[in-house]
Amino acid sequence: MKTMKILNIGNGKVGSVLCKLLLKEEKIKAIICCDLQIKNKIKNKKITYKKINAGNSKEVINLLKKEKPDIVINNSLPIFNENILKCCLKCKINYIDLASYWDYTPNSKTALYEVEQLKFNEKFIKNKLTGLINAGVSPGLTNLLARECSEHLDKTNEIRIRLLEDTKTDKLCFAWSKEWLLDEIATKPLVYKNNKFELGRCFGEEERFEFPGDNGIKNVCLIAQEEIGTIPLYIKTKHINIKMYDNQVEMSKFMHKLDLISKKEIQIGKEKISPLQFMTRILPDTPDMHKFSSFDEAVFGLVVEAEGKKSNKNHQISYSVMFPSQKEVNKLKLDASFIAYATALMTKFFILSFDKIKQFGVFPPENLNETVRHYIIDSLKKDKSINILYKSEVLATPFKNTLK
């Protein structure tokens, strides 16, 4: 068994949990965990910590040359994606990240949001390097399952991704950083309709969707997610959309309606401040959910559906995945939130599958070959805390959402 040396940049909510998960794997011989500020160090001979500024190319390159890792895991903010990719390219090291920065590019010939990592594809191919991008849970697992569903059809007409993020409490809290949440609220969602990228309306196209188990029927609406920016580039389909249920969505709608996420400064007395700056300061920080019993039932899950033709009949293929509740995650003693655990777990599976990836270039999970996809799905199935269900059904007519 070939072992790997991992260099992880970013020791936040997800990065710290990922390192704890990787330490348990025989395949991982060493981890170098890097961040500008190092907190909560793990005492383990396999892990060392280094202070680094992810935006400083010289610091990153010097560290890569010294440590010579097999893979760099970019768990930092997406604004550092391009800098870290350049450093990996210069040092000829493979790369994985979890999200795109996603600049709005209205004149783009592909998506309306630029997936900046894809600009490095040709250079990575030339240097025989692999860069796997958006390799978390959403994006990440959702992309992989979109490919897997479409492979079961002769022709794919539509791909639908539905997410469930439910803290099961009325307490105002954010599972992710409030800065990135506010940015997401302000970003118009990308959709793919009739083979063209379009901008949807924030919180638009609301529908009723039935999630697996006792989660029941929920209202879901459009959100801005990276999956839409890449899936049409790798899977031939006519329509794609992604919608989400968030039990705190009404607060998000309220902030959006009052334009409280605007970056335009307004005069207040002698001072100028933007509504976004104001909201960032007054909203609570992300809580340590594992410390509060009020979050015990918090849960994250997803459903990916592909509808099209199979043997000349209307067919729908779907995968649903429900991750463990916060209470179940607490039993693992990882000091993780329910959503950070789901994300870190999926990134771990992508890392462990790396020796099975035979292609070079920079690409998202929907471009992985069948062997890698099945390895990751099988890894999910082996985890008894995760409920994964595959479903194939013949439709009398093409799909229409009929839930009211």
C-alpha positions in Angstrom: 0.0 0.0 0.0 1.4 3.4 -1.1 1.3 5.9 1.8 0.9 9.7 1.4 2.3 12.8 2.9 -0.4 15.5 3.1 0.0 19.2 3.4 -3.2 20.8 4.6 -3.6 24.6 4.3 -6.4 25.9 6.6 -7.0 24.6 10.1 -10.6 25.9 10.5 -13.9 24.2 11.1 -13.4 21.7 8.3 -9.6 21.5 8.1 -9.1 20.6 11.7 -11.7 17.8 11.5 -10.2 16.5 8.3 -6.8 16.2 9.9 -8.3 14.2 12.8 -10.0 11.9 10.3 -6.8 11.4 8.2 -4.7 10.6 11.3 -6.7 7.4 11.7 -5.8 6.2 8.2 -2.8 3.8 7.6 -2.5 5.2 4.1 -1.6 8.6 5.5 2.0 8.6 6.8 2.3 12.3 7.7 0.3 15.5 7.8 1.6 19.1 7.8 -1.2 21.4 8.9 -0.7 25.1 8.1 -2.5 28.3 8.9 -1.9 31.9 9.8 -3.0 31.1 13.4 -2.7 27.6 14.8 -5.2 26.7 17.5 -6.1 23.4 19.2 -3.1 21.4 18.2 -3.4 17.6 18.1 -0.8 15.6 19.9 0.2 12.9 17.4 3.6 12.0 15.9 2.1 11.9 12.4 1.1 15.6 12.4 3.1 18.8 12.6 2.0 22.4 12.4 3.4 25.3 10.4 2.4 29.0 10.5 1.8 30.2 6.9 0.0 33.0 5.0 -1.9 31.3 2.2 -1.7 34.5 0.1 2.1 34.8 0.3 3.5 32.8 -2.7 7.1 32.9 -1.4 6.0 31.4 2.0 3.9 28.7 0.4 6.6 27.7 -2.2 9.3 27.5 0.4 7.2 25.2 2.5 6.3 23.0 -0.4 9.9 22.7 -1.5 11.0 21.8 2.1 8.2 19.3 2.9 7.7 17.8 -0.6 4.1 16.5 0.1 2.3 14.2 -2.3 -0.9 16.3 -2.2 -1.8 19.8 -1.0 -5.2 20.1 0.5 -6.6 23.7 0.2 -8.9 24.1 3.1 -8.4 27.9 3.2 -10.8 30.5 1.8 -11.4 30.2 -1.9 -9.8 33.7 -2.5 -6.5 31.8 -2.1 -7.3 29.1 -4.8 -5.3 30.6 -7.6 -2.2 31.5 -5.5 -2.0 27.9 -4.1 -2.6 26.4 -7.5 0.3 28.5 -8.9 2.5 27.3 -6.1 1.6 23.7 -6.6 2.3 24.0 -10.3 5.7 25.6 -9.7 6.6 22.8 -7.2 4.9 20.0 -9.3 2.6 18.9 -6.5 -0.9 17.5 -6.8 -3.8 19.6 -5.5 -7.3 19.3 -3.9 -9.7 22.0 -2.8 -13.3 22.3 -1.6 -14.8 25.3 -3.2 -14.5 28.0 -5.9 -14.2 31.7 -5.5 -16.6 32.1 -8.4 -16.2 35.5 -9.9 -19.2 36.9 -11.8 -18.2 37.1 -15.5 -21.2 38.2 -17.6 -19.2 38.0 -20.9 -18.0 34.5 -20.3 -18.6 32.0 -23.1 -19.2 29.2 -20.6 -20.8 29.9 -17.2 -21.8 33.3 -15.9 -19.5 32.7 -12.9 -15.9 31.8 -13.7 -14.6 28.6 -12.1 -11.2 30.1 -11.6 -9.4 26.8 -11.0 -10.1 25.5 -14.5 -7.7 28.0 -16.0 -4.9 25.8 -14.7 -6.1 22.7 -16.5 -3.7 22.7 -19.5 -0.7 23.5 -17.4 -1.5 20.7 -15.0 -1.8 18.3 -17.9 1.5 19.4 -19.4 3.2 18.8 -16.0 1.4 15.5 -15.4 -0.3 16.8 -12.3 -3.8 16.2 -10.9 -5.9 19.0 -9.4 -9.3 17.8 -8.0 -11.5 20.8 -7.2 -14.7 21.3 -5.3 -14.1 18.0 -3.5 -16.3 18.3 -0.4 -19.9 17.4 0.1 -21.7 20.2 -1.8 -20.0 20.8 -4.1 -18.2 17.5 -4.2 -20.4 14.4 -3.5 -23.3 16.1 -5.3 -21.1 16.4 -8.5 -20.0 12.8 -8.3 -23.6 11.5 -7.8 -24.8 13.7 -10.7 -22.4 11.8 -13.0 -23.3 8.5 -11.5 -27.0 9.1 -12.0 -26.5 10.2 -15.6 -24.4 7.1 -16.4 -27.5 5.0 -15.7 -29.5 6.8 -18.4 -29.1 6.6 -22.2 -29.9 10.3 -22.4 -30.1 12.8 -19.6 -32.6 15.6 -19.8 -32.5 17.2 -16.3 -30.4 17.0 -13.2 -31.8 18.2 -9.9 -29.8 18.6 -6.6 -31.7 19.1 -3.4 -30.0 20.0 -0.1 -31.3 19.8 3.5 -29.6 21.8 6.3 -31.7 21.8 9.4 -30.3 22.9 12.8 -33.7 21.8 14.4 -33.7 24.9 16.5 -35.1 28.4 16.4 -31.9 29.8 17.8 -30.2 32.2 15.3 -27.0 30.5 14.2 -24.9 29.8 11.1 -23.3 26.5 10.4 -20.7 28.2 8.2 -19.0 31.6 8.6 -21.4 34.5 8.6 -19.1 36.3 6.1 -19.6 33.6 3.5 -23.2 33.1 4.3 -23.9 36.8 3.7 -21.9 36.6 0.4 -24.1 33.6 -0.7 -27.3 35.5 0.1 -26.1 38.4 -2.0 -25.2 36.1 -5.0 -27.8 35.4 -7.6 -28.1 31.6 -8.2 -26.9 30.1 -11.4 -29.2 27.7 -13.3 -28.9 25.8 -16.5 -32.0 25.9 -18.7 -32.3 24.7 -22.3 -28.6 24.3 -22.6 -27.8 27.8 -21.5 -26.6 29.4 -18.2 -28.9 31.9 -16.7 -29.1 33.8 -13.4 -32.1 32.9 -11.3 -33.8 35.0 -8.6 -32.5 34.8 -5.1 -34.7 32.3 -3.2 -36.7 31.8 -6.4 -38.6 28.9 -7.9 -39.7 27.6 -4.6 -41.2 24.1 -4.5 -42.1 21.3 -2.1 -39.7 18.4 -2.0 -39.8 15.2 0.0 -36.5 14.3 1.7 -35.8 10.7 2.8 -36.6 9.2 6.2 -38.5 11.3 8.8 -37.3 14.6 7.3 -40.6 14.9 5.4 -41.7 17.4 2.8 -39.9 20.8 2.9 -39.9 24.1 0.9 -36.8 24.3 -1.2 -35.6 27.3 -3.3 -32.7 28.2 -5.5 -29.3 28.9 -4.0 -25.9 29.9 -5.4 -23.7 26.8 -5.5 -20.6 25.9 -7.6 -22.1 22.6 -9.0 -24.0 24.4 -11.6 -20.9 26.1 -12.9 -19.1 22.8 -13.8 -21.6 20.0 -14.3 -22.8 21.2 -17.8 -19.2 21.2 -18.9 -18.8 17.5 -18.2 -22.3 16.0 -18.4 -24.5 16.4 -21.4 -27.9 17.5 -20.1 -30.5 20.2 -20.9 -31.4 21.5 -17.5 -29.7 21.6 -14.0 -30.8 23.4 -10.9 -29.9 23.2 -7.2 -32.3 24.1 -4.4 -32.1 23.9 -0.6 -34.1 23.7 2.6 -32.6 25.7 5.4 -34.7 26.1 8.6 -33.3 29.6 8.9 -34.0 30.7 5.4 -36.6 33.3 6.5 -33.9 35.3 8.2 -31.8 35.2 5.0 -34.8 36.3 2.9 -35.4 39.2 5.4 -31.8 40.4 5.1 -32.0 40.2 1.4 -35.3 42.0 1.1 -34.1 44.9 3.2 -30.8 45.0 1.3 -28.8 44.4 4.5 -26.2 42.6 2.5 -25.3 45.6 0.3 -21.7 46.7 0.1 -22.7 50.3 -0.7 -21.7 52.6 2.2 -24.3 54.8 3.8 -23.8 57.9 6.0 -24.7 57.4 9.7 -23.8 60.6 11.6 -20.2 61.4 10.8 -19.4 57.8 9.9 -19.8 55.7 6.7 -20.5 52.0 6.9 -22.1 49.5 4.5 -25.1 47.4 5.6 -22.9 44.3 5.0 -20.2 45.5 7.4 -22.9 46.3 9.9 -24.5 42.9 9.7 -21.1 41.1 9.8 -20.4 42.9 13.1 -23.8 42.3 14.9 -24.6 38.7 13.8 -23.3 36.0 16.1 -20.3 33.9 15.1 -20.6 30.3 14.2 -21.1 28.4 17.5 -19.3 25.3 18.6 -22.4 23.1 18.0 -20.9 20.1 19.7 -21.0 22.0 23.0 -24.7 22.7 23.0 -27.4 20.1 23.4 -29.9 22.4 21.5 -28.2 21.3 18.3 -28.3 17.6 19.0 -30.8 16.9 16.2 -29.2 19.1 13.6 -28.8 17.2 10.3 -27.5 17.5 6.8 -28.6 15.5 3.7 -28.8 15.7 0.0 -30.7 14.1 -3.0 -29.4 14.0 -6.5 -31.9 13.1 -9.3 -31.4 12.7 -13.0 -34.3 12.3 -15.4 -34.1 11.2 -19.0 -34.5 8.3 -21.3 -33.5 4.7 -20.7 -34.5 1.9 -23.2 -36.7 4.5 -24.8 -38.7 5.1 -21.6 -38.9 8.1 -19.3 -36.7 7.2 -16.4 -35.5 8.8 -13.1 -32.4 7.8 -11.2 -31.7 9.2 -7.8 -29.3 8.9 -4.9 -30.1 10.2 -1.4 -27.5 10.6 1.4 -28.3 11.5 5.0 -25.3 12.2 7.2 -25.3 11.6 11.0 -27.0 14.1 13.3 -25.0 16.4 15.5 -25.7 14.0 18.5 -24.2 11.1 16.5 -21.2 13.2 15.4 -20.5 14.2 19.0 -20.0 10.5 19.8 -17.0 10.5 17.5 -15.2 13.1 19.7 -14.0 15.2 16.8 -15.3 18.6 18.2 -17.1 18.9 14.8 -20.4 20.4 13.7 -22.8 18.1 11.7 -22.0 20.0 8.4 -18.2 20.3 9.0 -18.1 16.5 9.6 -20.0 15.7 6.4 -17.7 17.9 4.4 -14.4 16.7 6.0 -15.5 13.0 5.6 -16.1 13.4 1.9 -12.8 15.2 1.4 -11.1 12.3 3.2 -12.7 9.9 0.8 -11.5 11.9 -2.2 -8.0 12.0 -0.8 -7.9 8.3 -0.1 -9.0 7.7 -3.7 -6.2 9.7 -5.2 -4.0 6.8 -6.1 -6.9 5.5 -8.3 -7.2 8.7 -10.3 -5.2 8.2 -13.5 -6.0 11.4 -15.4 -4.1 14.7 -15.3 -5.4 18.2 -15.3 -7.7 20.3 -13.1 -11.3 19.1 -12.9 -14.3 18.6 -10.5 -15.6 15.2 -9.2 -18.1 14.7 -12.0 -15.1 14.0 -14.3 -13.7 11.2 -12.2 -13.8 7.7 -13.8 -16.1 4.9 -12.7 -13.5 3.1 -10.6 -12.9 6.2 -8.4 -16.7 7.0 -8.2 -17.5 3.5 -7.1 -14.7 3.5 -4.5 -16.1 6.7 -2.9 -19.7 5.5 -3.0 -18.7 2.1 -1.5 -16.8 4.0 1.2 -20.0 5.8 2.1 -22.0 2.6 2.2 -19.5 1.1 4.6 -20.1 3.9 7.1 -23.0 2.7 9.2 -23.8 6.2 10.4 -24.7 7.3 6.8 -27.9 6.4 5.1 -27.4 6.2 1.3 -30.1 5.0 -1.0 -30.2 4.4 -4.8 -33.5 4.4 -6.6 -34.4 3.8 -10.3 -37.9 4.2 -11.5 -39.9 4.4 -14.8 -41.9 7.6 -15.2 -45.2 7.6 -17.0 -44.4 11.1 -18.2 -41.4 13.4 -17.8 -40.9 14.6 -14.3 -43.0 17.4 -12.9 -43.0 18.5 -9.2 -46.6 17.9 -8.0 -46.1 18.5 -4.3 -48.1 21.4 -2.9 
